Amino acid sequence: MEPQRLDELLACLELDSNAAGTLAGFFGLVKSEIPAIIDEFCQFITRDPLIVRRANVSEINLHCLKNSLVLWLESTLSGPHSGAAFLESRRRIGKAHVQIDLPQEVMFTAMNCIRSHLLTFALRHISDLKQCEATLLSVNRILDLELALMIESYRVQQQDQIKNHERLATIGQFAASIGHELRNPLGTIETSVYLMAQRLDRLGVIDEGMQRYLVKARKQVQLCSKIITDMLELARSRAPQRQLVSIERVVDDVLDGLMLPASVIQRKIITPNLSAFADPGQLRSVIANLLENGRDAIGGAGTLEIEGFPAKDGVAIRIRDTGPGIAKADQPRVFEASFTTKSHGNGLGLALCQRIVSAHGGTIELEQVASGASFLVWLPNVVADRAGFDKAESTD
């Protein structure tokens, strides 16, 4: 929202200097009650079953949300209510709601909880009838303004999602048009490289330089094939073919194929017998993309850590690296298709991960860590028939 539009809303709601003075006076009375009001707000949103099922509403980020909400409510009552700083603070709060996937309907009803607390407090503690009426009116109006600003945050998020979907549609059209044409010549090149290597072996020719070039050519063909596959997977909406999957087995398969250099230490901490009801191929793709990103970020020496553990009616997988991390300015865009910070990246991997995880009803997020990068994947236990889940077979 632009400052000019904010000024228009302030005028429409008659939130002038008199209203600001009334709110400031009320703030002096209610200030000590604000932490308790915010506690009730957070208890309200975490009672919602949809919120409870989501892994990204952790104790840590809920604690951070509480702190920011206390500051928000204090500034709501004490002012000022205009200017770039005010808008930026509201943008941060709205972004926090969006990041924990707080549904708009829950936000509305939880805000009404705050409204009820404030109005009840005013009725009980302001004996002057005229002052009490002015306070009730001003509180209602300022909370209406705050709701309008919160809704703006959701609108911005929806616009970003629409742009991302449009980008995916463009990628899909592009992939569909060139995928088949590229696979045939790539297959020919790969076969030719293989036959050349076989011919050198039969002739007994030992040429280490030529062998290195053939290996390099084969890897580049495989890279091109993977890009085409990722583009097609990203574009199509293929429903997961779920079965009971051993998390450790999938991780081990990916690590075997990743062939990490000796300078990269792998640390695996997975709860024994941890399983998820998921598409094994798609889950491999998610884990492989995250581990490859971590390996590339490390570059030389470093550590890749893979954790797997039960979390809130589901399974969480955390993949963390000791690389340089992701710049703060780039963090909001990491899941956008075609966005990449790599010099030779294509920006498809994380977008594909998000599409797959979302199709499973789960979440993926970039966690805030002191160093390196950490991604947390959460997959829900979505099986309605528990007996059927227990009978499902693990995949290799």
Residue, then its C-alpha position, 0 to 999 in steps of 0.5 A: m500500500e502506498p502512503q497516499r492510499l494510507d492517508e486516504l484511509l485515515a481520512c475516511l475512518e476519521l482517524d485524526s489527531n483527536a482520535a490519536g490522542t484518545l488512543a494514546g490515552f487508552f494505551g496508558l491504561v491498557k499497556s500492562e494487559i497487552p502481553a496477555i491479550i496477545d497470548e490469547f490471540c496466539q492460543f486462539i490461532t493455534r487451536d485451529p486444526l489446520i494450523v496445528r497440522r502445519a509444521n512451520v508453526s513452530e514454538i520458535n516462530l510462534h514466540c517471535l510472532k508473539n513478540s512482534l504482535v505485542l509491539w504491533l498492538e502497542s504501536t497501534l494504540s500509541g501511534p503514529h499511524s502514518g508514514a513509511a515506517f508505519l507501513e513497513s512495520r505492518r508489512r512485516i507483521g502481515k508477512a509473518h502471518v503469510q509465512i506461517d500460512l495463517p488463513q485469512e478467516v482465522m486472522f479475522t476471528a483472532m483479530n476480533c478476539i483482540r477487539s473484544h478484549l480492548l473494548t471490554f477493558a475500556l468499558r470497565h476502566i473508563s468511567d466518563l461516558k463521553q470519553c468511553e464512547a470516544t475510546l470505543l469508536s477510536v479502537n474500532r476504527i484503528l483495528d479496521l485500518e489494521l485489518a485493511l493493512m493485513i488484507e493487503s499482505y494477503r493480496v500481495q501474496q496472491q499476486d505473487q502466486i499468480k505471477n509464479h503460476e503464469r511463469l510455470a505455464t510459460i515454462g510448461q509451454f516451452a518444455a512441451s514444445i522442445g522436450h521431444e526435439l531435444r531428447n532425440p539428439l541428446g540420446t544420439i549424443e549419449t549413445s555415440v559417446y558410449l560407443m566411442a568409449q567402447r571402441l577405445d577399449r576394444l582397440g586397447v587405446i589408453d588415452e586418459g585425456m580422451q577418457r576425461y572428455l568422454v566422461k565430461a560429455r556424458k555428464q553434460v548430456q545427463l545434465c541437459s536431460k535432467i533440465i528437460t525432465d525438471m521442466l516437464e515435471l514442473a509444468r505438469s500437475r501429476a498427482p502423487q502415487r502414494q505408498l509407504v516410503s522409508i525416509e532413510r532408504v530414500v535418503d541413502d539412495v540419493l546420497d549413493g547417487l550424489m557421490l559427494p567428494a571426500s571434502v564434504i562431510q555428510r551427517k545423517i540423523i533420522t529417527p529409526n523406522l521413519s516413514a511417510f505416505a508419499d510418491p517415492g519418485q517425487l520424494r527422491s526428487v525433492i531430497a536430491n534437489l535440496l542435497e545437490n543445492g547444499r553440495d553446490a553451495i558448499g563448493g569445497a569443504g563443508t558439511l551436509e546435514i540431513e535430519g528426519f523426525p516425526a512432527k505434528d501429525g506428519v514427518a519433517i525432513r531438514i537439509r542443512d549445509t555449511g555454505p555461504g547461505i542465501a542473501k536476505a534480499d534473495q530469500p523471498r524469491v528462492f521458490e520462484a521458477s527461473f530464479t537462481t543465484k547460481s552462475h550456471g543454475n536454471g532456477l527449476g529445482l526449488a520451484l519443483c520441490q515446492r510443487i511436489v511438496s504442495a501436491h502432497g499437502g505439505t510445506i517447504e520453507l527456508e529456515q532462518v539460521a545463523s550460517g549456511a542454508s536450511f530447508l525444512v520439508w513437512l509431509p502430513n499423515v494423510v491416510a484416512d484408513r490407518a489399517g490400510f496405512d499399516k498394510a502398505e508396503s515400503t518402497d525400495 
